[in-house]
Amino acid sequence: MTAQRRELKAWRRRIALIALLATAGVPALSLAATTERVVANRFTGLALSGFDPVAYFTDARPMLGIADYELSKEGVVWRFRNEGNRASFAAYPAIYGPQFGGYDPVDAARGVAYAGNPQIWLILENRLYLFGREESRDAFAASPANFLKQARKRWPGVQETMSQ
């Protein structure tokens, strides 16, 4: 192998390593479909990657739902830990479902659809918000009124850019 080919091969390995490292820190982004009105895992069709939306309120933490307790709503499948959580969500999806369809409200305030991570969340005024990054959650928590005002203003435009 010539020196030039060895150098090219080493360069390709470095690029592959950089690409691997760059995607390793964003697993939720690579699995979420960002062309839908509600964020869902593009491989399973599960909203919140299978986490129970009611558990954020009742258990104060994300908990995986069980396949035996599923509900199809808004084009995605929601999973729950028990029948009571499923019934609560069915009766009040606007309360228990993530706001802005599970997209990051900080990015929605900028007019961008960025899928939230079900493990980076915040409940504010009895509503669930998901964030793509911890920095976004922290900024939102520091000034929620400002972000919500802008996000609510820009959200209809963001939704128009998504597929129907």
VEXVEX-919134 format. One record per residue (C-alpha): residue in three letters; x, y, z; residue number from 1. Coordinates in nm, 4 decimals, m for minus. Each point is the difference from the previous one (the first is absolute). Layout:
<romis>
 res     east    north       up   n
 ALA        X        Y        Z NUM
...
</romis>
This chain:
<romis>
 res     east    north       up   n
 MET   0.0000   0.0000   0.0000   1
 THR   0.1392   0.3363  m0.0940   2
 ALA   0.0499   0.2774   0.2530   3
 GLN  m0.2732   0.2010  m0.1664   4
 ARG  m0.2547  m0.2847   0.0334   5
 ARG   0.0980  m0.0562   0.3665   6
 GLU  m0.0509   0.3683   0.0712   7
 LEU  m0.3404  m0.0037  m0.1737   8
 LYS  m0.1070  m0.3093   0.1949   9
 ALA   0.1017   0.1623   0.3311  10
 TRP  m0.1906   0.3145  m0.0961  11
 ARG  m0.3182  m0.2033  m0.0687  12
 ARG   0.0310  m0.1710   0.3396  13
 ARG   0.0266   0.3390   0.1728  14
 ILE  m0.3103   0.1278  m0.1791  15
 ALA  m0.1943  m0.3134   0.0929  16
 LEU   0.1070   0.0350   0.3637  17
 ILE  m0.1021   0.3664   0.0093  18
 ALA  m0.3397  m0.0826  m0.1532  19
 LEU  m0.0532  m0.2798   0.2519  20
 LEU   0.0889   0.2231   0.2932  21
 ALA  m0.2186   0.2825  m0.1291  22
 THR  m0.3086  m0.2212  m0.0192  23
 ALA   0.0638  m0.1835   0.3276  24
 GLY  m0.1133   0.2975   0.2078  25
 VAL  m0.3360   0.0411  m0.1736  26
 PRO  m0.1861  m0.3336   0.0061  27
 ALA  m0.3435   0.1602   0.0382  28
 LEU   0.0563   0.2217  m0.3005  29
 SER   0.0992  m0.2885  m0.2243  30
 LEU  m0.3033  m0.2067   0.0985  31
 ALA  m0.2666   0.2691  m0.0025  32
 ALA  m0.2004   0.0843  m0.3049  33
 THR  m0.0019   0.3775  m0.0341  34
 THR  m0.2521   0.0146  m0.2829  35
 GLU  m0.2944  m0.1042   0.2160  36
 ARG  m0.2345   0.2076   0.2146  37
 VAL   0.0829  m0.2137   0.3056  38
 VAL   0.3557  m0.1191   0.0566  39
 ALA   0.0187  m0.3770  m0.0399  40
 ASN   0.2776  m0.2531  m0.0289  41
 ARG   0.0294  m0.0512  m0.3739  42
 PHE   0.0708  m0.3725   0.0356  43
 THR  m0.2722  m0.0951   0.2502  44
 GLY  m0.2611   0.2733  m0.0439  45
 LEU  m0.0035   0.0497   0.3773  46
 ALA  m0.0571   0.3459   0.1428  47
 LEU   0.2477   0.0963   0.2736  48
 SER   0.2108  m0.3014  m0.1051  49
 GLY  m0.2397  m0.2174   0.1991  50
 PHE   0.0001   0.2031   0.3218  51
 ASP  m0.3327   0.0396   0.1820  52
 PRO  m0.1090   0.3680  m0.0249  53
 VAL  m0.2138  m0.0231   0.3142  54
 ALA   0.2926  m0.1334   0.2060  55
 TYR   0.1742   0.3372  m0.0270  56
 PHE  m0.2831   0.1365   0.2137  57
 THR  m0.0738  m0.2949   0.2298  58
 ASP   0.3531  m0.1312   0.0572  59
 ALA   0.1914   0.3246  m0.0641  60
 ARG   0.2326  m0.1790  m0.2413  61
 PRO  m0.0077  m0.1643  m0.3406  62
 MET  m0.0973  m0.3652   0.0150  63
 LEU  m0.0277  m0.2401  m0.2912  64
 GLY  m0.3468  m0.1110  m0.0935  65
 ILE  m0.1044  m0.3586  m0.0614  66
 ALA  m0.1105  m0.1402  m0.3360  67
 ASP  m0.3169  m0.1373   0.1633  68
 TYR  m0.1186   0.3557   0.0668  69
 GLU   0.0129   0.1871  m0.3287  70
 LEU  m0.2173   0.2665  m0.1570  71
 SER   0.0161   0.1301  m0.3554  72
 LYS  m0.0608   0.3733  m0.0213  73
 GLU   0.1173   0.2772  m0.2321  74
 GLY   0.1629  m0.2519  m0.2327  75
 VAL   0.2360  m0.1441   0.2609  76
 VAL  m0.0129  m0.2734   0.2607  77
 TRP   0.0175   0.0989   0.3653  78
 ARG   0.1001  m0.2494   0.2683  79
 PHE  m0.1031   0.0034   0.3654  80
 ARG   0.0997  m0.1760   0.3192  81
 ASN  m0.3545  m0.0998   0.0907  82
 GLU  m0.3654   0.0253  m0.1031  83
 GLY  m0.0612   0.3020   0.2241  84
 ASN   0.2711   0.2041  m0.1728  85
 ARG  m0.1357  m0.0968  m0.3402  86
 ALA  m0.3530   0.1048   0.1029  87
 SER   0.1275   0.3317   0.1389  88
 PHE   0.1837   0.0776  m0.3222  89
 ALA  m0.2991  m0.1005  m0.2144  90
 ALA  m0.2224   0.2377   0.1976  91
 TYR   0.2481   0.2919   0.0124  92
 PRO   0.2628  m0.0257  m0.2747  93
 ALA   0.0547   0.3779  m0.0073  94
 ILE   0.1068  m0.0097   0.3642  95
 TYR   0.2157  m0.3129   0.0027  96
 GLY   0.1444   0.0158  m0.3506  97
 PRO   0.3186   0.1988  m0.0525  98
 GLN  m0.0542   0.3575  m0.1073  99
 PHE   0.0967   0.0979  m0.3545 100
 GLY  m0.0317  m0.3650  m0.0991 101
 GLY   0.3162  m0.0907   0.1907 102
 TYR   0.2171   0.2518  m0.1828 103
 ASP   0.2372   0.2218   0.1951 104
 PRO  m0.1848   0.3249   0.0924 105
 VAL   0.3245   0.1991   0.0009 106
 ASP   0.0602  m0.0944  m0.3616 107
 ALA  m0.3691   0.0493  m0.0822 108
 ALA   0.0419   0.3552   0.1322 109
 ARG   0.2716   0.0433  m0.2648 110
 GLY  m0.2323  m0.1436  m0.2660 111
 VAL   0.1755  m0.3364  m0.0246 112
 ALA  m0.1303  m0.3547   0.0569 113
 TYR   0.2530  m0.1884   0.2127 114
 ALA  m0.1104  m0.3296   0.1524 115
 GLY  m0.0054  m0.0085   0.3771 116
 ASN   0.1656  m0.2752   0.1980 117
 PRO  m0.2423  m0.1791   0.2361 118
 GLN   0.2710  m0.0092   0.2644 119
 ILE   0.0547   0.3778  m0.0023 120
 TRP  m0.3274   0.1420   0.1220 121
 LEU  m0.1743   0.2519   0.2220 122
 ILE  m0.3529   0.0367   0.1314 123
 LEU  m0.1179   0.3580   0.0200 124
 GLU  m0.3548   0.1004   0.0931 125
 ASN  m0.1163  m0.3617  m0.0361 126
 ARG   0.1347  m0.0351  m0.3522 127
 LEU   0.2813  m0.2250  m0.1222 128
 TYR   0.2809   0.1499  m0.2077 129
 LEU   0.2782  m0.2004  m0.1645 130
 PHE   0.3365   0.1449  m0.0975 131
 GLY   0.2679  m0.1047  m0.2428 132
 ARG   0.2836   0.1143   0.2249 133
 GLU   0.0444   0.0636   0.3716 134
 GLU   0.1127   0.3542  m0.0800 135
 SER  m0.3369   0.0671  m0.1638 136
 ARG  m0.1856  m0.1311   0.3040 137
 ASP   0.2072   0.2180   0.2316 138
 ALA  m0.0544   0.3108  m0.2138 139
 PHE  m0.3733  m0.0722  m0.0175 140
 ALA  m0.0229  m0.0497   0.3771 141
 ALA   0.1701   0.3358   0.0564 142
 SER  m0.2492   0.1923  m0.2149 143
 PRO  m0.2986  m0.2163  m0.1003 144
 ALA  m0.2391   0.2864  m0.0757 145
 ASN   0.2293   0.1474  m0.2652 146
 PHE   0.0624  m0.3317  m0.1727 147
 LEU  m0.3661  m0.1049   0.0124 148
 LYS  m0.1159   0.3305  m0.1466 149
 GLN   0.2373  m0.0358  m0.2953 150
 ALA  m0.0577  m0.3746  m0.0415 151
 ARG  m0.3793   0.0397  m0.0070 152
 LYS   0.0355   0.2821  m0.2514 153
 ARG   0.2276  m0.1972  m0.2342 154
 TRP  m0.1398  m0.3510   0.0511 155
 PRO  m0.2699   0.0253  m0.2724 156
 GLY   0.2679   0.0935  m0.2538 157
 VAL   0.2216  m0.2849   0.1149 158
 GLN  m0.2899  m0.2436  m0.0370 159
 GLU  m0.0602   0.1173  m0.3559 160
 THR   0.3516  m0.1108  m0.0928 161
 MET  m0.0718  m0.3529   0.1234 162
 SER  m0.1723  m0.2671  m0.2053 163
 GLN  m0.3733  m0.0431   0.0476 164
</romis>
